Amino acid sequence: AIANIFNQHVTDSIKVSNNSWSANTLITSTTEGAIRASYSQTITAMRSMQTNGGVIVFAAGNDLSTQPDAWGAAPYLITELANEWLVVVAVDADGVEPNYTNRCGVAKAFCVTAVGGGDNQSTEGVYAADAGTINGYTRLSGTSMAAPHVSGLVAALMEKFPSLTAAQIVNRIKNGASLTGLTG
């Protein structure tokens, strides 16, 4: 089913894939062989999306860990996916990593941060649409709130610089990012 999603991205010419779902395991708790054995079709579909000009963005996870989730950090082990991939950890409005966010860890070569809300979600969360509320919004915190900021940046850069490849867009984002103040 996951492979079908990325194959559909190719069919529909989707250029940015925002992903905020988890493998419920950290990248350092699995192996390349295990991922390839379980998800060979998905890896092929993801790579196809990338070779067709797409960028894959993943939330790092909210496990208070020094390492990202296995999906978000998959290119650490499945290296052919790395050039057009970003994993996103969260910072609060002051640029400080909240306790909940997973850190870049072994995925530091393709990891960036974005505002995902603070530890007190009710007062420091990022506004999200919620039809079930009186004003239509709620506050949420997490790497799933941070990843769409990066996906939006990817889309804006692709529109502004159509001559750049997906890998060049990812490199611009990584090269423009700052490590100032981050602990992980």
N, C-alpha and C positions, 0 to 999 in steps of 0.2 A: 504493500500500500504506500509506503514512503517513496519508493522508486517511482510509482505512478505520479505522485505529486510533482517531482522534479522533471519527469518526462513531459508532463502537461505544461510545465514552465517553458520547455523548449517549443512545444506545439504552439503555445500562445505568445511566444516571443517575450516572455517575462525576463527582465534584466536584473531585478533585485528581489531576492528571496529573504524575507525576514522570518526567523525561526525562534520561537520561544517555547520550546518543549524539551523535556529532559530524558536522558537514558537512565536516570537514577543511579548512576555510577560515575565516579571520577575518572578522568583520562588515565591517571596513574594506576588505576585498579583493573585495567584491561590490557589487551595486547593487540598488536596489528593483526595477528592471525585470527583472533577471536572476532574482531570487527569485520575482516574480509570474509570470513566463513559465514557470518550471520547476515551480512549486508552487502554482498557483492553486487547485486542488481542496483541497490541504492547508490553505491559508490559510482557505478557506471553512469547512472542517471544524473547524479550531481556533477560529475565531470563533464557530461554532455552539455548540461546547462551552462557550465563555466566556459566551455570551448565555443559555445554559441553566444558569448558576450555577457554572460551573467555573473553576478557577485552573490555569494551566499553569506548572510549575516546571522549569527547565532548568539543568543543570550548565554552567558557563562554559567548561570545557575545561582541559587540562593542557599547554599549549604554551609555557609561560614567557613569555606575551605580555602586552602592555599592553591588549589588546583581547580580548573574548570571541569564542567560536566564532560562526559565522553563524546557527546555529539558536538558540542561547541568547540572542543579542542581536537576533534577527529584528525585534522591535518598534521598534528604532531606525529601521529602514527601512519596516516594515509597521506604521505607527503605530496602526492600529485594534486591534492586538493588545495594546497596552501596559498598559491599565488592570487586566487580570486576569492578569498575567504577572510572574514573578520569575526572574531569572538569578542563580545562586549561585556565588560564588568561595569558595575554601577558606582557612581559617586553621588553625594548629596548636593544641594544647591551651593554649598561652599567649596565643592571640589574635593571633599573628604570621603574616603571609602566607608560606607556604612558597615556595620558588623555582619549583616546577612550576606553580602556579596561574596561570591567566589572570586579569587584573585586570578591573575594571568598565569602564574606558575610556568609550567613547561610550554605553554602556548604563547609566551611573550612575543614571539616573532610575528604573530598575526593577531594580536590583542590590543584593543583600545578601550577607553572608558567614555561613558556618557552619563548624563543626569538620569538617575533611576529612582530618586526619592531617598529620604533619610530613614533612620531606624524607627522613628515614630510616624508610621504611615498616615495616621489621621490628621497630623499637622504638617508633616514634611513630605508627604507623598506627591507624586506627579498627578496632575488632573487627568482623568480618563473619562471618556463618554460612558454614561450609565443610564439607560432609558428607565430604569426602575427607581430613580431618585427624583425628588421634587424639582431640582434645578438641572437635571440631566447629566450631572457629573459626580464623580467620586474621586477620592485620592487613593492611589496605590503606590507601593514601592516594590522594586525588584529589578533584576536584570532584564526581565521582560518589558519593563518600562524604558530601560536604557537602549536596548537594541533598536527599536524603531527610530530613535533619533539618528543613529548611524545609518540605518537603511535609507532614511530621508536624505541624509547627506550624500550617500552614494548616488541616489537618483538625481539629486540636484547637480552634482558634478558631472554625471553622464549627460545630462541635458545641456549644461554649460560648455562642456568640452567633448563633443561627439567624436572627435578624432582620436581620443585616448582609448586604449584597450581597457578591459575590466581590470587587469592586473595593474595597469598604470594608475587607475582610479584608486585602487586599494593602496598602492604605494604612496600616493599623494596624501591620503588620509593618515596612514601610519607615520609618514615623515612630518606631517603637520601637527601631530599629537605631542603633548608634553608629558613628561614623567614627573614633573615637579610636584612634590608633596605626597606622591603615592607610596604606600608601604609594601605592596605585594607585587 
